Amino acid sequence: MDYYRQTQLKEYNSFKTEAFAKILCKPGTISELRQCLSDFPNEKKLIIGKGCNLFFTKDFDGLVICPNIKGLRNISDEEEEDEDIFLEVNASEDWDHFVAYCVERGFAGLENLSLIPGTVGAAPIQNIGAYGAEVKDVIREVVAVDMETGETVSFSNAECEFGYRNSIFKRTNKYLVISVVFHLKRTFVYIPKYTDLNKELENIEEPSIQDVRDAVIRVRKRKLPDEKVLPNAGSFFKNPYISKEHANKIMTDYPSLPAYPMKDGLIKTSAAFLIDNAGYKGKRVGNIGTYPNQPLIIVNYGSSDGNEIVRFMYEVQKTVKEIFDIELEPEVRIF
Ligand SMILES: Cc1cc2nc3c(=O)[nH]c(=O)nc-3n(C[C@H](O)[C@H](O)[C@H](O)COP(=O)(O)OP(=O)(O)OC[C@H]3O[C@@H](n4cnc5c(N)ncnc54)[C@H](O)[C@@H]3O)c2cc1C
């Protein structure tokens, strides 16, 4: 396997920030992966899929691993008519190609997660979600390599400790996901969960899986910037959770504050609403700004320096804190 020294990472992050990796490798098999882990036991490690959820503020002084492990197996029990479909998909498959593959075959469960850029292996890391769905709801198992020992470890759904944009993998940075086992269904019934999507489907009596995928794609294309045209990493901040009292206090001045009660008694509110009402809708400072159609997305109009993005991030966080007393936490990973 080749090792690339002092490699420019601009093409490895969708924000197009520039930084050099001390060493970079692209293992195509699990044994190549083990090889590179044992060749560089003492180097700091960073895994990159398609780089759609991370950017750089400085060079990476360690080993960047870009897995290139592909393949998909149907591991369902024999019967064709079986309601339950189990697919084991290797980490480097393109996420949306995989969703399209399932939708074409009538395998239900992933359609709301259409058009999210990235790889299958990254999906469990932050438990990707959109339009009322989260990937944790269709994951049976995650198979990973422990980067310290080189051993293969399997995680059941519960062992992944999934949370809102979170998992054991994101918290520990210890495992490289090599495959994900999905549990999908043949029966599909559209359950209205998300206003924008319901509106898009209102003229279809019984939407099919394909109708839902097409609707999600239309809504996303209208609202979100294409990272290949205007560099970004999707939602920059997580939606914050606040106490009921805190939400009520904000609502005296902002009665339209979105407020979704959670099981633990907290209220989930909208980071986009806070950013918008802090005066940052479509605001641009130098090369960095929020996307006019969706203030939660920070876009890069031409900087190669991730520190510019961080400065803009601090400014947004500071203003939101001053006005709403809420600390916005980044969803995007900063290296
Ligand atoms: C325009 C746009 C829209 C987006 N919309 C959404 C959305 O609707 N919902 C959503 O949840 N996200 C969204 N995102 C964020 C992003 O698409 C997801 O987080 C996606 O899963 C990133 O995949 P990736 O392969 O690019 O991961 P990367 O950005 O390469 O990596 C993300 C993190 O996962 C780690 N990682 C990657 N691969 C592995 C692996 N095999 N094993 C262990 N760790 C790994 C990395 O080290 C990093 O910490 C959006 C991004 C963009 C640019």
The ligand as a Gaussian input file, in Angstrom:
#p B3LYP/6-31G(d) Opt

LIG

0 1
 C      -24.824000      19.967000       1.774000
 C      -24.753000      19.064000       2.982000
 C      -25.917000      18.601000       3.561000
 C      -25.870000      17.766000       4.677000
 N      -27.035000      17.316000       5.218000
 C      -27.011000      16.518000       6.315000
 C      -28.240000      16.046000       6.880000
 O      -29.318000      16.307000       6.381000
 N      -28.152000      15.279000       7.995000
 C      -26.955000      14.933000       8.559000
 O      -26.959000      14.223000       9.578000
 N      -25.782000      15.362000       8.027000
 C      -25.784000      16.138000       6.927000
 N      -24.602000      16.590000       6.387000
 C      -23.312000      16.210000       7.010000
 C      -22.625000      14.998000       6.323000
 O      -23.165000      14.771000       5.058000
 C      -22.767000      13.712000       7.153000
 O      -22.233000      13.912000       8.425000
 C      -22.067000      12.530000       6.484000
 O      -22.314000      11.365000       7.216000
 C      -20.567000      12.758000       6.328000
 O      -20.025000      11.673000       5.592000
 P      -18.521000      11.713000       5.145000
 O      -18.178000      10.399000       4.550000
 O      -18.278000      12.897000       4.310000
 O      -17.802000      11.863000       6.556000
 P      -16.503000      12.775000       6.957000
 O      -16.886000      14.186000       6.856000
 O      -15.373000      12.294000       6.099000
 O      -16.304000      12.342000       8.424000
 C      -17.211000      12.767000       9.431000
 C      -16.752000      12.203000      10.778000
 O      -16.852000      10.790000      10.741000
 C      -15.558000      10.178000      10.904000
 N      -15.547000       9.028000       9.984000
 C      -15.743000       9.040000       8.638000
 N      -15.709000       7.790000       8.158000
 C      -15.478000       6.979000       9.218000
 C      -15.318000       5.565000       9.368000
 N      -15.372000       4.710000       8.333000
 N      -15.090000       5.059000      10.605000
 C      -15.013000       5.883000      11.684000
 N      -15.129000       7.238000      11.594000
 C      -15.365000       7.762000      10.376000
 C      -14.554000      11.257000      10.589000
 O      -13.340000      11.046000      11.274000
 C      -15.284000      12.514000      11.058000
 O      -15.141000      12.659000      12.443000
 C      -24.613000      17.405000       5.242000
 C      -23.437000      17.873000       4.644000
 C      -23.502000      18.688000       3.525000
 C      -22.240000      19.165000       2.882000

